[in-house]
């Protein structure tokens, strides 16, 4: 995914912070074990949110161990991971593969680093993930195909353009939770997908304009610079992001959490809202893990 679904560390209890960090480090280690060290660069905040949410709904308490990290020799607490973690690693690999493929289609000038990553690293791991999660792979393929069709047609409806990625996240939670998945969880992930799509479009608008790449916010708009864009579109951007956030929040409040409620509540109540306010204030310093 993209790395936008952040916690608000300044408003986080220490116990929740260490719990969150243990899951982040655990996922990073698991990705390295299952997919190789290079793929650890794909570890991101969105993935940790999914990991915490799925484990909580399934009632799976994580076990911890103390291990050093490749970036820090000092031992720290790391969530061991389990079969569910492996599925989330596969989800990450599938999403990375289709994102890199989509970037290749969208780009007017090939990016050598992304080409190396897609062909030399991600493609080989993709085959394993596709074998483990064939149904999700088919869904992702269909949804990215639908998105490309909208882009080629210069579709102006942001709601339509955001729907493929939003549906991918909704289908992901359904697949990971099975019978434990509720309508509120599906709707939460659907509107989280819309929020991510919108915020990524806002974050990338300058880059996409300069490179001549597709951006849904550029369709039908005479773009000059980012400052003018925010002045012209402030109310529209506010409605897009806050309507999605409010729907997420409404659904989240109906979900009963017992294991990871501390860090998950921090992310939804504070982290996502903080990111929303930053982007609406034109503080476009959103940090994403990219290849």
VOVEXBA-541787 format. One record per residue: residue in one letter; x, y, z of N, C-alpha, C in turn. Coordinates in steps of 0.2 Angstrom, whole numbers, plus 5000, padded with zeros to 4 digits. Last residue first. Layout:
BEGIN
AXYZXYZXYZ ...
//
This chain:
BEGIN
X504650124980505250094977505350134970 X504150204996504150194988504750154986 X503250255009503750205007503650184999 X503050425012502750355009503350315008 X502550565021503150515019502850445018 X501950715016501750645018502350605016 X502050845015502650815017502550745019 X501150965012501250895008501950865009 X500151045018500851025021500950955018 X498951105015499451105010500151085013 X497951075024498351135025498951145020 X497650945019497151005018497451075019 X498650875025498550875018498150935016 X498450895039499050915036498950925028 X497150835040497250905041497850935038 X497450695037496950735033497050805034 X498350665047498650665041498150705036 X497550675058498050725058498350725051 X496650575055496350645055496950695055 X497550465057497250475050496950545050 X497850485071498350475066498050495059 X496650485079497150545079497550545073 X495750385077495450445081495950505079 X496450285071495850305068495650375071 X497650265079497650275072497050315069 X497050245092497550305091497550315083 X496450125089496050185091496450245090 X497550045087497050055082496650115083 X498150045100498550075094498050085088 X497049985108497450045110497750085103 X496549865103496149925103496549995104 X497049735101497449795099497049865099 X496049665109496749655109497149715107 X494649705106494849685113495649675114 X493349795098494049775099494249755106 X491949795089492149785096492849755095 X491449935079491849875079492049855086 X490850055079490449995080490749935080 X491850145076491550145083491050085084 X492150115062492550095067492250095074 X491050185056491050115056491550085062 X491350315059490750295061490750215061 X492650325053492550335060491950305063 X492250315039492750265042492650265050 X491550425038491250365037491650305040 X492450525040491850525044491550455044 X493350505029493550495036492950485041 X492550535018492750475019493050455026 X492250675021491750625021491950555021 X493650725021493250715028492650675027 X493950715008494350675013493950675019 X492950785000493250714998493550685004 X492850905007492350865007492550795005 X494150965005493950955012493350905012 X494150974991494650924994494450915001 X493151074990493051004986493550954990 X493751184996493051154999492951084996 X494851204988494951194996494251154998 X495251234975494851174977494851154984 X495951354974495351344970494951284972 X496951334983496451394984495851374980 X497651224978497251224984496751274986 X498051274966497651224966497251214972 X498951374970498351394967497851334967 X499951284975499651334979498951364976 X500351214964499951174969499651234974 X499951284948500451264953499951244959 X499051254937499651304936500151284942 X497851164927498351164933498951214932 X496351164924496951194921497451214926 X495451014924495651074928496351094925 X495050894918494650954917494851014921 X496050804928495550804923495050854923 X496850814940497050854934496550854928 X496350724949496250794950496450844945 X496850604944496150614943495950684945 X498250594933498050614940497350634940 X499450524923498750534925498650544932 X500950624919500550564921499850574923 X501850724916501350714911500950644913 X502750764926502950704922502350684916 X502050874932502750884928502950824924 X500950804936500850864931501550874928 X501450724946501050694940501050744934 X502050814955502450764952502050734945 X500850874959501350914956501850864952 X500050774965499850814959500350854956 X500250684975500650674969500450724964 X499350714985500050714987500450714980 X498150694979498350764981499050764982 X498250554977498150594971498350674973 X498250514990498850504986498850544980 X497050544995497550584998498250574993 X496150464987496150534986496750574989 X496650334991496650354984496650434983 X496350345005497050335002497050354995 X494950355004495350405008496050405005 X494550234998494450294995494850354998 X495050145008495350145002495150204998 X494150185019494950195020495250195013 X493050135013493150205014493850225015 X493249995014493050025008493250105008 X493449975028494049965023493849995016 X492150005033492750045035493350035030 X491449915026491349985024491950025027 X491949795032491949805025491949875023 X491549815045492249805043492349815036 X490149825044490549885047491249875045 X489849695040489749745036490149815038 X491249585046490549615046490449665041 X492049425046492049495043491249525043 X492149305050492149355055492049425052 X492149225039491549225042491549285048 X493549305033493049255032492449275035 X494649385034494249375040493749325039 X495249395022495749385027495249365034 X494249425013494649365012495049345018 X493749555018493349495018493749425017 X494949625016494749615023494249555023 X494949625002495549605006495249585013 X493749694998493849624997494449585001 X494149825002493549785005493549715004 X495249844994495349845002494749805005 X494649844982495149804983495249794991 X493749954983493449884983493949834984 X494650054982494250044988493949974989 X495150044969495550024975495150014981 X493850064962494250004961494749994967 X493450194967493050134968493450074967 X494050314962494250284969493950214970 X493250344951494050324950494250294956 X492050374955492150314951492850294951 X492350484962492050434966492150364962 X492750574953493250544958492950484961 X492350584936492050564943492550534948 X492950584924493050644929492750634936 X493950484914493450484919493550544924 X494750464903494750524906494150534910 X494850334898494250374896494250444899 X495950294905496050304897495450344895 X495450284918495950334916496050344909 X494550174916494250244918494750294916 X495450074913494950094908494650164910 X496150064925496550094919496050114913 X495150014933495450084935495750114928 X495049884928494449934928494650004929 X496249834931496049844924495449894923 X496249834945496649884941496549894934 X495249744946495049814948495549854945 X495749624941495149654938495049724940 X496849604950496949614942496349644939 X496249594962496649644961496749664953 X495549474959495149534961495549594960 X496549384957496149394952495749454953 X497149384970497549404964497049424958 X496149334978496349404979496749424973 X496249204973495649234972495749314973 X497549154976497349164969496749204968 X498649164987498049194987497749204980 X499749074983499449074990498749104990 X500049114970499849044972499549034978 X500349244972499749224968499549154969 X501449234980500949264983500249244979 X502349174970502149134976501549164980 X502349274961502149204959501949164965 X502949384968502249384966501949314964 X504249354968503849344974503149344973 X504549394955504749324957504349304964 X504249524954503849474950503949404953 X505049594963504349584965504049534961 X506449584956506249564963505549544964 X506549614943507049574946506849554953 X505349684939505549624935506049584939 X505249784949504649744947504849684943 X506449844951506149814956505549764954 X506749884938507249834941506849794947 X505749974936505849924932506249864935 X506150064946505550034947505449974942 X507350114941507350084947506750044948 X506950174928507350114928507350074935 X505450214923505850224929506250164929 X504950274907505050224911505550244917 X503850404904504550394904504650334909 X502550404906502750414899503450404898 X501650284917502250334916502350344908 X500550194917500450264918501050314916 X501250074917500750094912500650164911 X502050084928502350074922501850094916 X501050084938501550144937501850144930 X500549964937500150014935500550084934 X501549884942501349874935500949934932 X501649934955502249944950502049934943 X500449884959500549954959501149974955 X500549754958500049784953500149864954 X501549724967501649704960501149744956 X501049774979501649804976501649784969 X499949684981499849754980500449794977 X500649564982500149574977500049644975 X501349594994501749574988501249584982 X500349615004500749665002501149654995 X499749485004499349545001499849594999 X500849415009500649405002500249455000 X500749475022501449485018501249465011 X499549425026499649495025500249515021 X499949285027499449305022499449385021 X500849295037501049275031500549295025 X499949325048500449375046500749355039 X499249215049498849275047499349325044 X500149125054499949115047499549175044 X501249245062500949185062500649175055 X502349345073502049325067501749255067 X503049395084503349335080502949325074 X503449565087502949515086503149455082 X504849615097504649605090504049545090 X505849715107505249675106504949675099 X507649725103506949755105506449705104 X509349745104508749695104508149735106 X510449835094510149835100509449785100 X510749855081511049795084510749785091 X509849915068509949925075510149865078 X509549865055509749935056509949955063 X509249735057509849745053510049815053 X508949705075508749725068509349745064 X508849585088509149645085508849655078 X507449535098507849515093508249585090 X506349455108506849505108507349485103 X504649415105505349395106505749455105 X502849375108503449425107504149395108 X501349335100501849325105502449365103 X499649415099500349405096500849375102 X498149335099498649375103499349365100 X496749345089497449315090497849365093 X495449375086495549355093496249325094 X495049425074495149355074495349325081 X495149555077494549535075494549455076 X496549565079496149585084495449545083 X497149535066497349495072496849505078 X496649635059496449575057496549525063 X497249755065496449745064496249675063 X498549735063498349745070497549725070 X498649725049498949675053498549675060 X498249855045497849795043498049735047 X499249935051498549945053498149885051 X500349885044500349875051499549885053 X500049935031500049865032500049845039 X500150075033499550045031499449965032 X501550095036501050105041500350065039 X502549965028502250025029501750035034 X503849885019503449885025503249955026 X504649885008503949895007503549895013 X505949845012505749915010505049935009 X505949715011505749745018505649815017 X506349674999505649685000505449715007 X507749645002507549704998506749724999 X507749515008507849585012507649645008 X506349405005507049435004507149505007 X505149355009505149385002505849405001 X505149295021504749265016504849285009 X506049375029506049305029505749275023 X505549505026506249485024506349415024 X504249495031504349505024505049485022 X504649475045504249425041504349435034 X505249605048505649535048505249485044 X504049685046504649695042505149635042 X503249635056503049625049503649635044 X503949665067503849595066503649585059 X503949805067504549765066504449695065 X502549825069502949855063503549815062 X502349765081502049735075502349755069 X503149845089503349775089502949735083 X502549965088503149955085503349885084 X501349935095501349955088501949945085 X501849915108501449865105501449875097 X502450035110502849985110502549925107 X501250115110501750135105502250075105 X500550065121500250055114500750075109 X501350105131501150035130500950025123 X501250245130501950205129501850135128 X499950315121500150285127500850245125 X500050445109499950375110500250355117 X500150565104499550555108499450485109 X501350565097501250615102500650605107 X501050475086501450455092501450495098 X499750425078499950495081500350475087 X500050315064499850335071500050405073 X499450325047499950335052499650335059 X499250285033498850265038499250265045 X500050295022499750355024499350345031 X500750195014501050225020500750285023 X500250125003500650185002500950215008 X500449945000500050005000500450065000 
//
